Amino acid sequence: MKRRDFLAMGVTTAGMLAAWPVLAQTGGHKRRAAVVIGVKKAGKLPVLKGVTSGTRSVANWLEAEGFEVRCLVDDSKPVRASEIFDVIEEFVGRGTLDQLVIYFSGHGFLSGYSEHWLLSKAPDNPNEAVSLRESVELARESAIPNVVFISDACRSTPDSLGTGRVRGSLIFPNRGVARDVRADVDQFLAALPGDPAFEVALQESVAAYEGIYTASFLGAFERPDDTMVRIVNGMRVVPNNMLKSYLEREVRKRAEAKSIKLRQIPDAYVTSGETTFIGRVTLPAPQPSPVTRDVPTIVDVAGLALGRVGAGVLAAALPQLPEGTIAHAAAEIGFTTAQDAILGAPETRQFETQTGFVVSGARVTQAICNPKMRVQILTQGDGHAVAALVRVEPAGVVAGSVALGFSDGSGAVVAVLEGYIGNVVVGAGGVSNVSYIPSRNNWRWADYEQHRARINELHAAIATTARFGLFRIEGERRSRTARARQLGDTIRILKGIDPTLGLYAAYAYSDADLIDQVESVLGFMRDDLRTDLFDVAMLAGALSGSRRNDAYGPVPFCPLLSQGWNLLRARGVRMPPEVDAARDYLRPALWTTFDPGGMQILNRALLEGRLR
């Protein structure tokens, strides 16, 4: 009997789930599998030295740990997306695996806060890449208790790679959402998918790529710190949730030894528990735990910022450092500047229509909304000290979409919410935040005014943390659920849920695979706003299987946050053709921002009434 059939009979228990990764290594049959992918040459891009040797080392290690390993490397033939999918589909289809590891080494890039892996025929063939974020979504539905992604990608900026239109492929089968059997998906990445400003051009990334992350990862099982080792079923192992601090430290140390300056830190997003592991300790004596580090990272900075506003959802996996040391790091990294830009954005307390936008950081030259609303630019602003003011007259419609065009031809699509003023902050790359504040002449104002300072602090801390890719709920499922409740209490400051905070929370719940919490946010916001925000509805599964261009929602007609675009296929959401075409012109920003080409497509569709 396959495990998914067995579980469907209702006999699943938390204890059984926790034990599977252990039992797999003591039985006579291989119930762990791995797909090891190595692509040293993608299209006409430079050859990456170290890919072949690193891939071979990982494959040999996994085989020694009892994995059934399938290697897909470009030594003799190209590596194709369909080949990867076929192998994974076979493994998933067995229904008996306890653990599946996916390893990649090769060229990569970041798009919409999602890493993409380039295969042999990329970037000329836009399908010959792997979309990691979407693949993670589908992996959760594989009924394999633990799926692990390990990426040693040499990440470069999309412009330097020529990957503007590369969307990649999904490498897990689409089996539909299963609530009774959800995989714990662990992700280990050589570079945190954070602020696009940290990404480097191709020439720089290739020069620095030497497979340091792979060597560090393997080293964690050869000479781990003594605090990392656990005894599981009589074996000395390193659980997945013990790797994070070690990898940060070792990658930095190995890079310094080779005089390589890193702009990003490794990332480990682990949702499995204490008994889930990939490998055993291979040497007899673990190393003593190192002296507490005194070099704070963006993880420390984000954790402190969230803790100060009562949204401490990050796992406390790293040693505590003095606040002064972390504050200095925040200034150097750019976190403080980004946070201050949101806190210092000019406000307009009200419009006579109770609805509109205040835009700082860019001059607004055009504003187009759906045909049932009326929009007027009161002042364009100067992109610096003087903010742009855009008034919207809802005309009896509770919500809609507006395209704001900036002086350089770029622009953004945001939601119009009756009774709210959207405070839009634009930075060098695009829109960095939109805070929805009740208009002073709206019935919500009195409640907001009472909590105004706290709400503004929450907006700034959470938006800046999200910009750096770290607003997420970590830990095993029980811990994530507890942190989710804490976050829910935090964002329910007003009588409903603050639209901006609800949006960010929905993404955090979704990343943590807490489906019920996403649906709760959707319900609260729908009751209050009388409409759905596109992203929240998508994350809750309310948009799956239908084309989105309804007259009364969701709003706007596309994802508000850039990361939402990388979930459309996995969530089964079909977009109007004009919106799909505009996607190729997305800018690397936290909130959806389009280049001039994308804005021209969308403006035309709005004016002709084809988008609402």
N, C-alpha and C positions, 0 to 999 in steps of 0.2 A: 504494500500500500504506500502511495506517495504521501509525504508529510502534509502537503496542503489538503489532501483528502482527509487525513487523520485529524488535522486541526479543525476542519470544518464540522466535525462531529461534536465539537464543543468541549474537548478534553484538554485544551491548552491551559497551562499554568505558568506562572512567572518562573517557578523553579525549574520546570523543564526547559524553558527558553534559555535560562542562564546556564544550564548544564550542557547543552548541545555542543558548544565549541570545545568543551573538554572531552566529552565522549567520543568525538570524532577522531581524537588523536590516540585513543586507546583501543579502538576496535580494529578488526582485521581488514576492513574495507576502507578504501580512500573515500572520505566524505567531504574532503576539502579540495577545492580546485582554484586554479589561478590562470589568468590570461596575461602574459608578459609581452608588451608591445614596445618595439624599438624602431624608431624612424630617424636615421641619421641624416637623410637627404629628402627634403620636401620640395618638390618642384625644382625651381632654379635657385633656391636659397642655399646658403653656405652649408657645407658638411659639418656636422657636430661631432667633434672628437669625444670619445668617451662613452657614446651611446651604446656601441656594440659590447664593449667590455662590461659596462654597468648592467646592461640587460642580461648578459650571460651570468654575471655574479648573482643577480636577483633570482634568476631561474634555478640555478644550482642550489641556492639557499632554500628556496621554497620546496624543491623536490626533496631535500634532506629533511624538511619538516613534515613530510608526508602529503604534500599537495600533488594533485594531478595537474601538471603544468602544460599549457599550450603556448608555444612561443610564436609570435608573429613579428618577424624582423625583416628589414629590407636588404639583407645580405645578398639574396639571390633573386628576389622578385619584389615588386611593390607591395606595400601593405594597404589594403583596401578596407573601407568602412563596412562593406557587406560581409567581408571575411570575419571581421571582429564580431559583428552582430550574429553571424551564424554560429560561431563558437559559443558565445554567451547564451544564445537561445537554446542551444543543446544542453548546456549546464543547467539553466533554469528549468528547462522542460523535464529534467530527471525528477525533480521534486524531492530529492533526497539529500541535497547538499546542506552542510552545516555552515559553511563559510566559503565565500568567493572573493578572491583578491584580483583587482585590476591594476596593473602597473604600466606606466607610460614613461618613456624617455624620448625626447625629441623637441622640435620647435612648437611653440604655443603662443597664444595671445589672449588678451582680456577684452571681452565685449559685454557691456551691460553687467559688469561685476561677475561675469561667468568666464571661467577659463575654457579655452578651446584648444584641442590638440590637432596639429597639422599632420596629415598622412602623406603618402608618397606623391599623390597627384594634386595636392593642394599647393598653392592657393588658386591655381587656374580652374580646377574643378571645385566649386564652392561647397559641394556635398562631401568632399573627401577630407573631412575633419570630424572630430568628436566634440559634441557640445556636452561639457561635463555637468552643468547644472541640470539640464533636462535628463541626462542619463541617471543622475542621482535620484531625481523624482521617480523615474520608472523602476529603479533598483529597489525602492522601498516596497514595491508591490510584487517583488519576485518570490516571496515566501521563503527566501533564504535568510536564516536568522541574523547573519552578519555579512554585510558586503563592505569591502574595504577598497577605496581608491587611493593609489599612491602615484603622485605625479612629480616627476623630475623634469618638468618642462622648462626649456630655455625661452622664457617669455620676452616678447618684443612688442613695441607699439604696433597697432594695426596698420598705420600709415606706412611704416618702414617695411612691413611684410607684404603690403598690397592685399590685405584681407578684408577690405571694407564691405564686400558682399558675401563673405563666407559665413554661413550660418551653421554648417556642420550637420552631422547625423546623430541620431539616437542609437545607442548600442545595446539597449535592453528592450525586450519585447513589451508591447503595450497590452497588459492583461486586465486593465481596469482597476479601479480603486478597491482594495480589500482592507476592511477595517479589522478583521479578526486576526490577520497575520501580517504584521508590519516588520520589515527588516530594519535592524539597527545599521545605519550606513555611517561608516567612519571615513573621514577624508584627511589625507596627509598630502600637503602641497608644498613644493619648494619655495613658493612665494605667495604671500597673503593676497587674495583678490580684493584689494582695497582701492584707495584713491588712484585714479588713472594717472595722476601727476607723477607717481612713483615709477611708472613703467618707463623702460629705456628703449632706445632705437636698436635696430638689428645689429649694427656693427659693434655696439658696446656690449650687447647681451651675448653675442657669439664669442667675443674675446674673453668674457668672464666665465663662460660655461665649461666646467670640467667635471661634471657629475658629482659635485660636492655633496649634494643632498642624498644621493643614493649611498655614497660611502658612509655618511653620517647615520643614515637609517640602519644599514647593516651593522654598523658599529654599536648601535644600541643593544644588540643582542649578543655581541662578543664581549664587550666590557661595559655593562650597564652600571649606573650608580646603585649602591646597595638599597637605596630607598625605592628603586623602581621594581625590584624583584618580588614576586609573590610565589607561594607554593600552591599550585592548582593540581589536584588529583595526583599528588606526589611528585610533580615536576616543577622545576624552577623555571619560571616564565616571566616575560615582560608583558603585562597587559597593555592593550592599545591605549588606555587612558593614562598610562604612565610615561608616554613618549614625548609629550609636548615640550616640557622645559628642557629636556635633554637635547632635542633636535634644534631648538633655538640656540642653545649654547654651543653645540658642536659645529653647526653650520657656520656660525660666526667665527669660531676659533679656526676652523679649516680654511675659511676664506682669508682671514688675516694672515695665516701662514703662507698663503700664496699671493699675498699683496693684492687681493681682490676686494674692492669696496662694494658692499651690498647696499642696495636702496630699499629692499624689502626683506622682511623676516619670514621664516617658514610659517606655515599655518597648519594647525591640527584641530579639526572639528570632530570630536569623538562623542558618540551617543551610546556606545555599548558599555557594559558594566565591568566589574572587577575581574570576572572569570573569562572574559573574551580576550584572546591573544592570537598572534600570528606565529610567534616562534619562542623557542626555549633559549635559555642562557647557554651559550656554547663554551664558555670558559669557566673553570671551577670557582674562581674568586671574583665577585663583583668589586667594583672600585668604590672607595669611600665617597660619600656624597660631597660635592665640592662646596667650598665656602660660598655663602649666599652672595649672589651677583649684585653689583651696584650699578649696572647699566640698564636703565628702564627702557622698555620698548613701547610701541603703540598700544599693546595689550594692557600694560600698566596704566597708561594715560587714559585710555577709554574706560577701564574699570573704575578708576578714581572718579572720572567725570560722571559716570552713571551712578556710582555709589552716593555721591554728594546730593543727587536729586531723588534718591530713593528708588532708583531703577537698576539696582545691582544684579543684573541677570547673568553677568559673565561668571563662569566658574572660577573660583579662587584657587587656581592651580599653581600660581607663581608666588614666590616669596614677597612679603610686603616691603616696600621701600619708603624712605622718607618722602613726605608730600612735596617738600622743596625740590628734591631731586627729580620727581616726576613732573613737577610744574616746569622745570627747566627743559626737560625733554619735550613736553607739550609745545613749548614755544619753538624749539628747534625743528620739530616735525611739521609744524604748521597747524596743529590742532587748535591752539589758542586763537590764532588769527581767524580760522574758519568759524569757530564758535562765537567769537566777538562780532563777526560780520552779521550773524543772525541776531544776536542780542542787540546790536546797534542799528539794525535796519529801521528806517523811519516808518512811523505809523500814521495812518489816517483813521481817526476814530469813527467816522461815519460818512455815508453818502445818503442823500435824500431817498434813494432807491433801496437803501440798506444793503446793497450788493455791489461788489466791484473788486479792484485789485490795486495794490501799491507795489511798484516795481523799483527796486534799487539795484545799482550795478550795471544797468544798461538803459539806453534810450529806446522807448517804445514808439515805433513808427506806424504800426498797423495792429488792429484788433478786429477779429472776425469771429462771430459766434453763430450758433445755429439760428435758422430763420425765425423762430418764434420769440427770440429775445432781441433786445436792442443794446448796442454797445457804443460807447463814445470815449475817445481819448481826451481827457480834460487838459492834461499837460504831458508832454513827451518825456520830461526829465532830461538830465544831462549825462546820466551814466555815472555820476559821482555824488555830489552833495545834494542835488535836487532829484527827488524821486518822481517817477511817472505815475499819474493817476488815471485809472481806467474805470469808468462808471458803467455798470450793467443794469438795465431795466428788465427784470425777469418776465414781466408781462403775464403774470399768472402761472408761469412755469417754475417748478421748485428747483430744477437743476438743469445744467446743460454743459456744453463744451465751448471754450473760447481759445482761439489761436492768437497768441501774442507775438508779433513780429518785432525784432530788434534792429537797430540801425545797421548792423553788419549783414543783414539778410537772414540770419539764423532766427530761431524762435522756439516757442514751447507751446504745448497744448495742455491746458489745465481745466479743472472742473469749476464750473460756476455753481455756487451753493447759495440759495436764497437766504438772506439775512447775515451772510458772512462776507468779510473782506479778506481776500487772499493776499498775504504779504510775501511777495516773490523776491528772492535774493538770487542775483546772477553773478557768477564768478567768471574766471578766465575760460573755463571749459564749457560752461553752460549754467543751468539752474541748479543751485546747491540746496535750496530749501523753499518750501511753500508752507507758510503757517496760516491756518484759517482762524480768524478772530471774529467774534460776533460784532456787528455794527452797533455803535452806541445807541442808536434809535431802534434797536431790535430788542425783543423781550428777553433774549439770552444775556444781554449785556450785564445786568446787575449781578448775576451769578458769576460771570467771567471776571468782572472787576474785583470781586472778593478774592479770587485765586489767581489774579493776573500775573504777579511776579513768579509764582511757582510754575505756572503753565509756560511762561516764556523761557524759564530755565530748563524745563523739560524739553521743550522744542529744540533749543540750542544744543543741549547735551546729546539727545538721541539722534538728531539729524547729523551732527558732526561725527558721532560714533558710526552711524550707518554709512556716511561718506567714506570712512576708512575701512569699511567692510566688517565691522565687529559688533553690530547690534544684533545679537543672537542669543538664544538660550542654550546653555551647554549642560553637559552631565548626562547620566543615564536617565531612563524614562521617569523614574520616581522623582529625581531631583528636578528634572525639567518641568514636571507637572507642578511641583511646589513653587518654582520660580515663576511659572506662568501665572499662578494665582496672585503672586506678589505684583507682577507687572499689571495684571488686570485691575487690581486695587489702585495702582498708581495712575492709570490713564482714565479711570472713572472719577475724575475730580468734579466735573460738572454733572448736571442732571442726566446727561447722556454721556457719550464718549467723544472727546475732542477729535475732530476729523483727522487732523494730522497725526496725532498720537495713535489713533486707532489704525491708521494705515501702516505705520511703522510696526505696531504690535502684531498686526496680521501677518506681516512678512516674518517676524521673529517666530511666531507660533508655527507657521508653515515650515520654516527651516528646521524647527525642532520636531516636526511631524506630529503636532498636537492639533488634529483636525477639529475636534470638538471646540477648542478655544477659538479657532478661526471662524467657525460658524457662529459662535457666541458674539464675536465682534460684529459680524455681518448683521445679526439680528438687532443688536443694540443700535447700530448706526442707521439701519433701515427704519426703525421705529422713530428715531429722532429726526433724520434728514428727509425722510419720505422718498429716498432714492438710494441707489447703491454706488459706491465708488468702484470703478472698474477693477482695480487690483484686488480689493477685498472680495468682491464677487467671484473673481477668477480663482483666487486662492481657496475659497470655500467650495469650489466645484459647481457654482451656480451658472457658469457660462459654458460649460462643456457641451460639445456636440451641436452648437448652433452658431450661426453667423451673427456678429454683434453690430447692430445699428438700430436699436430699438428707439422709439420716440420718447420714452420716459425713463431711460436708464439702460445700462449703467452709464455713469459719467466719469471722465470724458469718454470719447469713443476709442481710447487706447490706454495702455498702462501709464500711470502717473510716474512711477519709478522705473528707471532704465532696466533694472534687473527683471522686471515683469515680462519684458519681451522674450526672455530666454525660458519662459515657462508656458508660452502659448501652445506649442505643439504637444508638450507633455500633458497639458490640461485639456487638450481637445478643443481649443478655442479657435474658431475661424474668423479671420478679420476681413473687412471690406477690401477689395483690391487696391484702392487708393492708399489705404493705411499700410497695407503690406508692402507696397512699392516705396512708400516714404521711409520704411524701416531701414532701407539701405543708406539713409542719410543721417542716421542717429549720431549724435556727438557723445564723447565719453564723459558723461556727467551723471550725478546721482539721480536727478529728476530728468524725465524725458525731454531732450532738447534736440532739435533738428538743424542740419545745415540748410543753406538757402534752397537747395534742390528739393529737399523734403517739404519745406514750408510752401513752396510753389505748388506742389501736388495737393497738399491738404487745403490750402487757401482756395484753390479752384474748386475742389470738391465741396467745401463749405458754402461758397457763394452760389453754387449750382444746386444746393439743397441735397446733395448726395450723402452728406454726413451730418449728424446731429450732435 
